[in-house]
Amino acid sequence: MQHYTQEQLIGILDKNHVFRTIGQAADEVGGECYVVGGYVRDIFLQRKSKDIDVVAVGSGIELAKAVARRMGRRANVSVFRNFGTAQVHCGGEEVEFVGARRESYSHDSRKPIVEDGTLADDQRRRDFTINALAICLNAARYGELVDPFDGLWDMEDRIIATPLDPEQTFSDDPLRMMRCVRFATQLGFTIEPDTFEGLRTMCERISIISMERVSDELQKIMLSASPALGFELLFQSGLLALVFPELEAMQGIDTVAGRAHKDNFWHTLEVLTNIVRMTADRPAEDTLWLRWSALLHDIGKPRTKRFDPAAGWTFHNHNTVGEHMVPNIFRRMKLPMDERMRYVQKLVGLHMRPIAIADDEVTDSAVRRLLFEAGDDIDDLMLLCEADITSRNQQRKQRFLDNFRLVREKLIDLEERDRIRNFQPPVGGEEIMELFHLTPCRQVGTLKTAVKDAILDGIIPNEHDAALAFVMEKAAEMGLPLPNADA
């Protein structure tokens, strides 16, 4: 957080020519105008911000048109009269204009009744004090900061607070509750106690918000430097049970006959944190779906939890159950149902395989099958499995890590030697049908599977001649007529 004098703010604004132009256009049409919201907040937090929002006391649309006239033919204006807003695009810049307004809401809708208002009215309707700052762009007051709710001090103290009573703020627009958690997560701020109590009190209001809007906030939380913090806040506020009940169901510890299992919710957040740390050298956008895989890797445990008097708590096949849950979760949350979902589904389904291999003898056959099923995602799968080792028993943890290192070494060796990753059997279905004069049938599938299994088990090399000889041998065992039988 950095404090600035008005002169320093003028210097910062003047690094972008558009602000002087906007101020001159406002003076021309005879109204006040201010740059507001996140752009101003990020000046003081020294963060990059590309979204420029301008409030005009009067018509934002008319101000936008006046700005475009000053910019000339290179400017393009988009007007949204139903919302009373306009955008000006020029040279890579995008500025949104809106008239200052005051808003009132009905209980069952987040669509406000909007009336013209003053700058003070507009600042009161903002979600958080740190987003209610404004800098004047008119020539007479250019660079003057207007901060009626002490947003600067809240930034100094690293606090998220609402300008008005939190319950009113969150009732007016319940999406602000998700934004509250998201800003706290992105900025590493603390939610002010009364504001957090407002979250807890009003959390049920989130039900009137579309899942698309909720998912957009969840994605921003996932892309932050500490996504686990966001899910912790969602859980503590009561929002998680409403927007992500499958994850909330993982929380808690059951005890029978003095035997308890670990809390799978907090374990999951630890795995998510480990993934973020282990991929710190990669852009967050490149690891988004790996992060989702970490969040969902144990999502099947609540449905598979059983107590066995001999074995204790078990979660048999939770990876398979979780794999089947992923599409429904993505569909409900309006997340993409394409290869990104299938990637998460694959990692959730396979995440126990390297652990099972590392916990037993690391055989070539087991590693070949793992490499074949994981394909190009094998490296991310291994990262997920290493992140999943959260045991407090250091000897057990080190044993798994040592075995994972052996698995990785075998993966490299077998890939170089056998070319297993994403391989197709060197003798395919068409060749088998042509050899034995078959149409598509069960025997063709049996032979194809036999070749694949033989290569994965190391019985034959991944080569055409060896595979063809194996097919001939298996065909004879199945009683199929050999290609030269009629000769």
C-alpha positions as semicolon CSV with decimal commas, in nm:
position;residue;x (nm);y (nm);z (nm)
1;M;0,000;0,000;0,000
2;Q;0,141;0,338;-0,105
3;H;0,012;0,684;-0,013
4;Y;0,023;0,963;-0,273
5;T;-0,019;1,337;-0,269
6;Q;-0,250;1,503;-0,521
7;E;0,053;1,607;-0,724
8;Q;0,175;1,248;-0,733
9;L;-0,169;1,126;-0,839
10;I;-0,166;1,381;-1,122
11;G;0,165;1,238;-1,237
12;I;0,024;0,884;-1,230
13;L;-0,290;0,984;-1,421
14;D;-0,090;1,170;-1,683
15;K;0,093;0,852;-1,778
16;N;-0,230;0,772;-1,963
17;H;-0,344;1,046;-2,202
18;V;-0,707;0,939;-2,178
19;F;-0,768;1,096;-1,833
20;R;-0,695;1,453;-1,943
21;T;-0,916;1,398;-2,247
22;I;-1,201;1,273;-2,028
23;G;-1,166;1,570;-1,793
24;Q;-1,166;1,819;-2,081
25;A;-1,476;1,652;-2,229
26;A;-1,651;1,671;-1,888
27;D;-1,571;2,041;-1,858
28;E;-1,703;2,088;-2,210
29;V;-2,043;1,930;-2,127
30;G;-2,048;2,102;-1,788
31;G;-2,045;1,809;-1,544
32;E;-1,827;1,646;-1,281
33;C;-1,650;1,320;-1,361
34;Y;-1,435;1,079;-1,165
35;V;-1,233;0,764;-1,225
36;V;-1,359;0,519;-0,963
37;G;-1,345;0,166;-0,828
38;G;-1,079;-0,095;-0,891
39;Y;-0,857;0,126;-1,103
40;V;-0,819;0,375;-0,818
41;R;-0,778;0,099;-0,559
42;D;-0,501;-0,061;-0,761
43;I;-0,311;0,266;-0,792
44;F;-0,262;0,264;-0,414
45;L;-0,200;-0,111;-0,399
46;Q;0,053;-0,073;-0,685
47;R;-0,122;-0,341;-0,890
48;K;-0,173;-0,339;-1,263
49;S;-0,531;-0,264;-1,364
50;K;-0,671;-0,242;-1,714
51;D;-1,038;-0,174;-1,632
52;I;-1,109;0,200;-1,627
53;D;-1,449;0,300;-1,487
54;V;-1,562;0,661;-1,502
55;V;-1,861;0,808;-1,317
56;A;-2,024;1,122;-1,453
57;V;-2,254;1,334;-1,240
58;G;-2,511;1,350;-1,516
59;S;-2,520;1,136;-1,827
60;G;-2,240;0,886;-1,867
61;I;-2,350;0,823;-2,224
62;E;-2,325;1,188;-2,323
63;L;-1,980;1,213;-2,161
64;A;-1,864;0,904;-2,352
65;K;-1,978;1,060;-2,681
66;A;-1,798;1,385;-2,596
67;V;-1,479;1,191;-2,518
68;A;-1,505;1,002;-2,848
69;R;-1,547;1,329;-3,040
70;R;-1,226;1,459;-2,886
71;M;-1,039;1,138;-2,969
72;G;-1,149;1,150;-3,330
73;R;-1,197;0,872;-3,581
74;R;-0,973;0,629;-3,390
75;A;-1,233;0,606;-3,110
76;N;-1,530;0,371;-3,111
77;V;-1,834;0,418;-2,884
78;S;-2,066;0,138;-2,771
79;V;-2,386;0,256;-2,601
80;F;-2,601;0,040;-2,370
81;R;-2,906;0,257;-2,307
82;N;-3,091;-0,008;-2,108
83;F;-2,813;0,006;-1,850
84;G;-2,732;0,375;-1,887
85;T;-2,369;0,296;-1,972
86;A;-2,129;0,339;-2,263
87;Q;-1,783;0,215;-2,354
88;V;-1,516;0,399;-2,549
89;H;-1,251;0,189;-2,725
90;C;-0,940;0,362;-2,849
91;G;-0,588;0,238;-2,914
92;G;-0,619;-0,064;-2,688
93;E;-0,787;0,137;-2,411
94;E;-1,137;0,052;-2,293
95;V;-1,317;0,299;-2,067
96;E;-1,664;0,241;-1,926
97;F;-1,883;0,542;-1,849
98;V;-2,188;0,549;-1,623
99;G;-2,390;0,826;-1,467
100;A;-2,377;0,865;-1,090
101;R;-2,678;0,692;-0,943
102;R;-2,849;0,570;-0,635
103;E;-3,011;0,229;-0,618
104;S;-3,283;0,050;-0,423
105;Y;-3,361;-0,321;-0,426
106;S;-3,655;-0,556;-0,369
107;H;-3,593;-0,855;-0,145
108;D;-3,619;-1,123;-0,414
109;S;-3,407;-0,965;-0,686
110;R;-3,058;-0,826;-0,738
111;K;-3,185;-0,595;-1,013
112;P;-3,198;-0,246;-0,864
113;I;-3,435;0,043;-0,915
114;V;-3,195;0,306;-1,046
115;E;-3,225;0,684;-1,015
116;D;-2,988;0,968;-1,098
117;G;-2,771;1,060;-0,804
118;T;-2,466;1,244;-0,677
119;L;-2,110;1,115;-0,646
120;A;-2,185;1,051;-0,277
121;D;-2,488;0,840;-0,374
122;D;-2,272;0,645;-0,616
123;Q;-2,000;0,581;-0,361
124;R;-2,253;0,461;-0,103
125;R;-2,378;0,192;-0,343
126;R;-2,027;0,047;-0,390
127;D;-1,953;-0,298;-0,252
128;F;-1,646;-0,229;-0,035
129;T;-1,470;0,076;0,104
130;I;-1,156;-0,001;-0,095
131;N;-1,365;0,014;-0,413
132;A;-1,545;0,336;-0,320
133;L;-1,253;0,572;-0,385
134;A;-1,277;0,828;-0,666
135;I;-1,031;1,067;-0,828
136;C;-1,166;1,383;-0,993
137;L;-1,076;1,439;-1,360
138;N;-1,217;1,792;-1,405
139;A;-0,946;2,051;-1,467
140;A;-1,017;2,256;-1,153
141;R;-0,983;1,950;-0,922
142;Y;-0,775;1,716;-1,138
143;G;-0,613;1,443;-0,925
144;E;-0,819;1,515;-0,611
145;L;-0,903;1,200;-0,414
146;V;-1,255;1,156;-0,271
147;D;-1,258;0,887;0,001
148;P;-1,570;0,922;0,221
149;F;-1,546;0,574;0,380
150;D;-1,174;0,570;0,468
151;G;-1,094;0,311;0,205
152;L;-0,728;0,418;0,218
153;W;-0,708;0,329;0,586
154;D;-0,873;-0,007;0,521
155;M;-0,613;-0,074;0,252
156;E;-0,344;0,030;0,498
157;D;-0,489;-0,213;0,755
158;R;-0,551;-0,478;0,486
159;I;-0,923;-0,501;0,566
160;I;-1,229;-0,576;0,353
161;A;-1,528;-0,377;0,483
162;T;-1,856;-0,250;0,337
163;P;-1,938;0,124;0,311
164;L;-2,284;0,075;0,463
165;D;-2,430;-0,187;0,696
166;P;-2,301;-0,525;0,568
167;E;-2,643;-0,689;0,579
168;Q;-2,786;-0,416;0,358
169;T;-2,491;-0,430;0,119
170;F;-2,512;-0,809;0,082
171;S;-2,890;-0,816;0,067
172;D;-2,891;-0,557;-0,212
173;D;-2,654;-0,767;-0,424
174;P;-2,573;-1,111;-0,280
175;L;-2,295;-1,165;-0,535
176;R;-2,099;-0,919;-0,322
177;M;-2,058;-1,199;-0,067
178;M;-1,860;-1,406;-0,318
179;R;-1,668;-1,093;-0,419
180;C;-1,588;-1,026;-0,053
181;V;-1,424;-1,367;-0,020
182;R;-1,255;-1,329;-0,358
183;F;-1,100;-0,991;-0,277
184;A;-0,981;-1,115;0,063
185;T;-0,821;-1,413;-0,112
186;Q;-0,664;-1,220;-0,399
187;L;-0,529;-0,938;-0,183
188;G;-0,447;-1,137;0,129
189;F;-0,675;-0,908;0,333
190;T;-0,880;-0,986;0,643
191;I;-1,258;-0,954;0,635
192;E;-1,362;-0,701;0,900
193;P;-1,558;-0,878;1,182
194;D;-1,894;-0,703;1,128
195;T;-1,863;-0,762;0,755
196;F;-1,786;-1,130;0,811
197;E;-2,085;-1,159;1,043
198;G;-2,290;-1,007;0,761
199;L;-2,170;-1,288;0,535
200;R;-2,283;-1,548;0,786
201;T;-2,618;-1,381;0,841
202;M;-2,702;-1,322;0,474
203;C;-2,539;-1,629;0,312
204;E;-2,876;-1,782;0,216
205;R;-2,934;-1,485;-0,018
206;I;-2,671;-1,630;-0,254
207;S;-2,946;-1,861;-0,385
208;I;-3,086;-1,584;-0,609
209;I;-2,754;-1,547;-0,793
210;S;-2,697;-1,745;-1,113
211;M;-2,441;-2,024;-1,101
212;E;-2,250;-1,859;-1,387
213;R;-2,180;-1,555;-1,169
214;V;-2,086;-1,768;-0,869
215;S;-1,855;-1,985;-1,081
216;D;-1,683;-1,677;-1,220
217;E;-1,590;-1,576;-0,865
218;L;-1,480;-1,931;-0,781
219;Q;-1,251;-1,931;-1,084
220;K;-1,092;-1,605;-0,969
221;I;-1,039;-1,756;-0,625
222;M;-0,881;-2,062;-0,785
223;L;-0,642;-1,840;-0,984
224;S;-0,526;-1,649;-0,677
225;A;-0,197;-1,708;-0,497
226;S;-0,378;-1,871;-0,200
227;P;-0,698;-2,039;-0,322
228;A;-0,722;-2,254;-0,008
229;L;-0,780;-1,934;0,193
230;G;-1,083;-1,858;-0,024
231;F;-1,239;-2,199;0,035
232;E;-1,169;-2,171;0,405
233;L;-1,354;-1,838;0,415
234;L;-1,641;-1,981;0,210
235;F;-1,669;-2,267;0,458
236;Q;-1,653;-2,047;0,768
237;S;-1,912;-1,805;0,630
238;G;-2,164;-2,078;0,541
239;L;-2,145;-2,000;0,168
240;L;-1,964;-2,321;0,076
241;A;-2,254;-2,545;0,178
242;L;-2,476;-2,348;-0,059
243;V;-2,252;-2,312;-0,364
244;F;-2,040;-2,628;-0,337
245;P;-2,216;-2,882;-0,111
246;E;-2,002;-3,177;-0,230
247;L;-1,688;-3,005;-0,099
248;E;-1,850;-2,896;0,227
249;A;-1,962;-3,257;0,287
250;M;-1,595;-3,358;0,320
251;Q;-1,554;-3,159;0,641
252;G;-1,565;-3,332;0,977
253;I;-1,421;-3,631;1,162
254;D;-1,616;-3,941;1,263
255;T;-1,501;-4,161;1,551
256;V;-1,607;-4,521;1,616
257;A;-1,458;-4,741;1,888
258;G;-1,192;-4,477;1,945
259;R;-1,081;-4,481;1,581
260;A;-1,111;-4,164;1,372
261;H;-1,033;-4,069;1,014
262;K;-0,866;-3,747;0,907
263;D;-1,070;-3,443;0,809
264;N;-1,078;-3,476;0,432
265;F;-1,182;-3,113;0,374
266;W;-0,878;-2,966;0,545
267;H;-0,658;-3,233;0,387
268;T;-0,790;-3,126;0,045
269;L;-0,705;-2,761;0,111
270;E;-0,355;-2,869;0,210
271;V;-0,319;-3,064;-0,116
272;L;-0,441;-2,758;-0,309
273;T;-0,185;-2,541;-0,131
274;N;0,089;-2,794;-0,212
275;I;-0,005;-2,787;-0,582
276;V;0,012;-2,406;-0,589
277;R;0,356;-2,418;-0,424
278;M;0,488;-2,695;-0,650
279;T;0,381;-2,511;-0,968
280;A;0,486;-2,162;-0,859
281;D;0,708;-2,130;-1,169
282;R;0,407;-2,169;-1,401
283;P;0,138;-1,905;-1,472
284;A;-0,172;-1,966;-1,261
285;E;-0,384;-1,985;-1,578
286;D;-0,175;-2,282;-1,694
287;T;-0,239;-2,475;-1,372
288;L;-0,608;-2,386;-1,321
289;W;-0,742;-2,733;-1,405
290;L;-0,465;-2,904;-1,210
291;R;-0,582;-2,696;-0,912
292;W;-0,938;-2,814;-0,975
293;S;-0,807;-3,172;-0,982
294;A;-0,648;-3,118;-0,642
295;L;-0,971;-2,971;-0,506
296;L;-1,177;-3,266;-0,636
297;H;-0,934;-3,554;-0,596
298;D;-1,106;-3,689;-0,283
299;I;-1,457;-3,563;-0,361
300;G;-1,587;-3,922;-0,361
301;K;-1,483;-3,994;-0,003
302;P;-1,805;-3,890;0,175
303;R;-2,003;-4,134;-0,044
304;T;-1,760;-4,423;0,009
305;K;-1,682;-4,381;0,380
306;R;-1,731;-4,706;0,575
307;F;-1,618;-4,834;0,913
308;D;-1,477;-5,184;0,928
309;P;-1,406;-5,325;1,276
310;A;-1,087;-5,485;1,151
311;A;-0,958;-5,228;0,901
312;G;-1,102;-4,912;1,055
313;W;-1,225;-4,633;0,828
314;T;-1,215;-4,712;0,456
315;F;-1,289;-4,515;0,139
316;H;-1,272;-4,796;-0,116
317;N;-1,300;-4,683;-0,481
318;H;-1,342;-4,317;-0,381
319;N;-1,132;-4,223;-0,684
320;T;-1,373;-4,400;-0,922
321;V;-1,679;-4,252;-0,749
322;G;-1,514;-3,908;-0,761
323;E;-1,434;-3,953;-1,131
324;H;-1,804;-4,013;-1,198
325;M;-1,902;-3,708;-0,990
326;V;-1,682;-3,464;-1,183
327;P;-1,909;-3,420;-1,491
328;N;-2,215;-3,346;-1,276
329;I;-2,022;-3,094;-1,067
330;F;-1,887;-2,920;-1,377
331;R;-2,232;-2,918;-1,538
332;R;-2,403;-2,770;-1,232
333;M;-2,131;-2,511;-1,183
334;K;-2,139;-2,412;-1,552
335;L;-1,774;-2,507;-1,594
336;P;-1,651;-2,623;-1,937
337;M;-1,764;-2,972;-2,037
338;D;-1,478;-3,023;-2,285
339;E;-1,124;-3,159;-2,263
340;R;-1,065;-2,953;-1,947
341;M;-1,336;-3,144;-1,763
342;R;-1,204;-3,473;-1,901
343;Y;-0,853;-3,382;-1,780
344;V;-0,983;-3,325;-1,425
345;Q;-1,188;-3,643;-1,446
346;K;-0,883;-3,842;-1,554
347;L;-0,661;-3,712;-1,274
348;V;-0,929;-3,771;-1,011
349;G;-0,981;-4,127;-1,138
350;L;-0,609;-4,210;-1,156
351;H;-0,475;-4,031;-0,849
352;M;-0,460;-4,349;-0,641
353;R;-0,264;-4,547;-0,901
354;P;0,085;-4,400;-0,845
355;I;0,028;-4,419;-0,470
356;A;-0,066;-4,787;-0,494
357;I;0,242;-4,853;-0,709
358;A;0,471;-4,663;-0,473
359;D;0,326;-4,847;-0,173
360;D;0,411;-5,183;-0,331
361;E;0,685;-5,319;-0,555
362;V;0,737;-5,082;-0,847
363;T;0,698;-5,322;-1,140
364;D;0,755;-5,239;-1,504
365;S;0,408;-5,370;-1,595
366;A;0,230;-5,143;-1,344
367;V;0,427;-4,839;-1,458
368;R;0,363;-4,915;-1,827
369;R;-0,013;-4,929;-1,762
370;L;-0,001;-4,606;-1,565
371;L;0,186;-4,431;-1,846
372;F;-0,056;-4,569;-2,107
373;E;-0,367;-4,452;-1,918
374;A;-0,231;-4,111;-1,812
375;G;-0,075;-4,028;-2,150
376;D;0,045;-3,669;-2,177
377;D;-0,100;-3,589;-1,835
378;I;0,139;-3,821;-1,650
379;D;0,359;-3,538;-1,518
380;D;0,061;-3,349;-1,372
381;L;-0,073;-3,673;-1,224
382;M;0,259;-3,737;-1,050
383;L;0,257;-3,379;-0,916
384;L;-0,094;-3,429;-0,779
385;C;0,007;-3,754;-0,611
386;E;0,312;-3,599;-0,448
387;A;0,099;-3,305;-0,329
388;D;-0,141;-3,561;-0,180
389;I;0,123;-3,682;0,067
390;T;0,031;-3,477;0,375
391;S;0,117;-3,733;0,641
392;R;0,268;-3,596;0,963
393;N;0,467;-3,919;0,989
394;Q;0,793;-3,805;0,832
395;Q;0,930;-4,156;0,783
396;R;0,615;-4,267;0,597
397;K;0,615;-3,946;0,394
398;Q;0,979;-3,993;0,295
399;R;0,916;-4,356;0,198
400;F;0,642;-4,248;-0,043
401;L;0,859;-3,970;-0,187
402;D;1,148;-4,212;-0,240
403;N;0,917;-4,459;-0,414
404;F;0,768;-4,182;-0,627
405;R;1,119;-4,096;-0,738
406;L;1,163;-4,461;-0,843
407;V;0,829;-4,449;-1,029
408;R;0,942;-4,134;-1,212
409;E;1,274;-4,299;-1,308
410;K;1,090;-4,603;-1,445
411;L;0,848;-4,377;-1,634
412;I;1,139;-4,210;-1,812
413;D;1,316;-4,541;-1,882
414;L;1,008;-4,721;-2,012
415;E;0,897;-4,425;-2,223
416;E;1,236;-4,411;-2,393
417;R;1,251;-4,789;-2,440
418;D;0,890;-4,887;-2,514
419;R;0,727;-4,563;-2,639
420;I;0,412;-4,641;-2,437
421;R;0,271;-4,290;-2,390
422;N;-0,043;-4,251;-2,605
423;F;0,062;-4,556;-2,808
424;Q;-0,164;-4,743;-3,049
425;P;-0,100;-5,119;-3,083
426;P;0,125;-5,173;-3,388
427;V;-0,123;-5,429;-3,525
428;G;-0,467;-5,267;-3,538
429;G;-0,822;-5,380;-3,602
430;E;-0,819;-5,321;-3,978
431;E;-0,507;-5,532;-4,027
432;I;-0,652;-5,812;-3,812
433;M;-0,979;-5,813;-4,013
434;E;-0,788;-5,823;-4,341
435;L;-0,558;-6,104;-4,224
436;F;-0,838;-6,330;-4,104
437;H;-1,115;-6,217;-4,343
438;L;-1,326;-6,093;-4,053
439;T;-1,585;-5,820;-4,021
440;P;-1,599;-5,614;-3,699
441;C;-1,668;-5,868;-3,424
442;R;-1,574;-5,982;-3,076
443;Q;-1,270;-6,181;-3,197
444;V;-1,114;-5,865;-3,345
445;G;-1,156;-5,681;-3,015
446;T;-1,013;-5,976;-2,822
447;L;-0,699;-5,983;-3,039
448;K;-0,651;-5,606;-3,018
449;T;-0,679;-5,616;-2,638
450;A;-0,443;-5,912;-2,618
451;V;-0,176;-5,723;-2,816
452;K;-0,216;-5,413;-2,599
453;D;-0,192;-5,614;-2,277
454;A;0,108;-5,810;-2,400
455;I;0,297;-5,489;-2,472
456;L;0,199;-5,328;-2,141
457;D;0,298;-5,644;-1,950
458;G;0,635;-5,655;-2,127
459;I;0,565;-5,991;-2,296
460;I;0,643;-5,847;-2,639
461;P;0,811;-5,523;-2,749
462;N;0,609;-5,237;-2,897
463;E;0,703;-5,336;-3,254
464;H;0,498;-5,449;-3,555
465;D;0,671;-5,782;-3,632
466;A;0,661;-5,898;-3,271
467;A;0,298;-5,791;-3,239
468;L;0,201;-5,970;-3,564
469;A;0,363;-6,295;-3,450
470;F;0,177;-6,266;-3,120
471;V;-0,154;-6,213;-3,305
472;M;-0,093;-6,527;-3,511
473;E;-0,025;-6,727;-3,197
474;K;-0,337;-6,599;-3,018
475;A;-0,552;-6,651;-3,329
476;A;-0,443;-7,014;-3,344
477;E;-0,537;-7,059;-2,978
478;M;-0,881;-6,912;-3,058
479;G;-0,928;-7,151;-3,349
480;L;-0,928;-6,884;-3,618
481;P;-0,817;-6,997;-3,966
482;L;-0,467;-6,868;-4,033
483;P;-0,407;-6,651;-4,344
484;N;-0,237;-6,934;-4,540
485;A;-0,486;-7,206;-4,440
486;D;-0,648;-7,213;-4,789
487;A;-0,320;-7,234;-4,971
